[in-house]
Amino acid sequence: MLRAARAFLAMRHPLDVELGVSEMLGSWWGQRVPGVDVDRLLGEGLVSHAANAGTPAGLALLTGVSVLGTSRSQRVLAEEQVQRLEVKGVARPVWAAPLGEARPVAAYVSGNKFGDIDDIICTFRYDDDPEAETGDAGHALIAVIDHNTGGVLRDAWVTTKVDRLLAHCRRKTADDLMASFTTLTPEHARTLLEAAFKRTHQVLTSTVGERPVRITGAGNRDLAEGSLAAHHALALARVRMLPREKDPAPEPVWRRDHRATLAAQFLASDAAAELSDSYAASRCVDHIIAYGCDVDAGRPLRVSPRKVEAFLLTWLPRRVVLLPEEQQAMPHVLAAWIRWAGPRHGLPETAVKATLDALWESTAAFTTSYLDPAASFGLRREAIRRLLPDNDLSALARRMFAFPLLASDLVAEAASEFDPATRTGRRALLRLDHFGEYDTTGWPRGKHSAGQESAGRDANADSASEEELAAHERLAERLWNGEPSALWEAAQRLLDRGHGRPEVLETLLKVLHDAEDENDLVVRLGEL
């Protein structure tokens, strides 16, 4: 990279340098190595290497990183090294002064009435840019937000053909009734982009955010490669240049009672009158509304061909447990929802028909992509109900790891006594799992208590057993809830390397015991 940075010395325009530095920093963006902060290791390592070189190319690279570094520590470290090299007399590039001084001019959002994608367009100019007329923008950043995957960034790029870009957007709006193009305040554009960057980071790092993002593995690779990765650092720097919104409007929050009211309105409508199984229809519409509220930025009424495909073929198969009658009813309930919600969201009749066509084209794929967990994993319906009371199919593996006896016939006859939703039930399950026996007195027996007389049990041993059980309970509760996500990821890595479940549990318990706080816990888990 230091050799490649020599090309920066021949450049004259700061935007060309920023694009080059951004592409360098994007070469490892989104890459994950367990136990390693890749961005810090390579980013700060590059700064140190460039500083040690002490060459004009090194200074050029450091100057770019001081503006475009993806973390504040990178930028501060690079700026310190820039000043050190300048004191030593290393020559500054001609573009160093205006670098990072691009000022926002205007902001726009381009999309269509389906609302799947928003292209956020922010225009900028350098104050002393000879190629831009006074007051005009010299270049534009275009960031693509995909609402069908939880509002993540799908792409980003920069163009200097600002007038041509804006003219194309206005012309498309005039020619296409479905197209939209409106002006944004720079402050609101920053709010939208910061939220999209945050959600994109959550996807790439597999952290659980405020909105449950669900996309495919191929989508994750798309985020960390190509144009988005190459422009990631530059886009972040441009977002920091935008003014901050004083009182940003919060994302709509749909409480349970509001969702129930919306479902009741739909089920009472003419569109739902032909649905024969009212119970299955009620369950299906709850899932449709949940997807719109939780994944689609609080917009349950929005319907589109792409949203239908994402819901049916990606979210439902990975997230929700459906009964057989619900699987059969779902396409018909969704069709009724499209006919009811589409006009309320402002879609013309042709757009509603296009969405219905996409639904029926996806139905065959849905029947094959949705796998009944009871049949796929050989579990009884009662076991599925106990393991997934919230119907979160993505939690099945880690909950079976935390409470494997829930999937067995051993506790089937006493489901209420072994309810993982209660502390008593969790303790009962863990006693039976870890001590091999459970009786009505609540005392563990079996492999951890062999040779002890129930009447003369050693108090210290009892205390140690209870303390051990409490630690296992805390771990099992975290695994049940998936908090933090790094806990289950670490467990899977250890299992993949051949460690048995007891050994993995002991390792995780030690990490939980030694961690100072939640941040320290995530770091320690990443190092396993």
Summary of the structure (lengths in Angstrom):
residues: 528
radius of gyration: 28.1
end to end distance: 31.0
largest distance: 92.7
contacts: 1644
relative contact order: 0.07
helix: 60%
strand: 10%
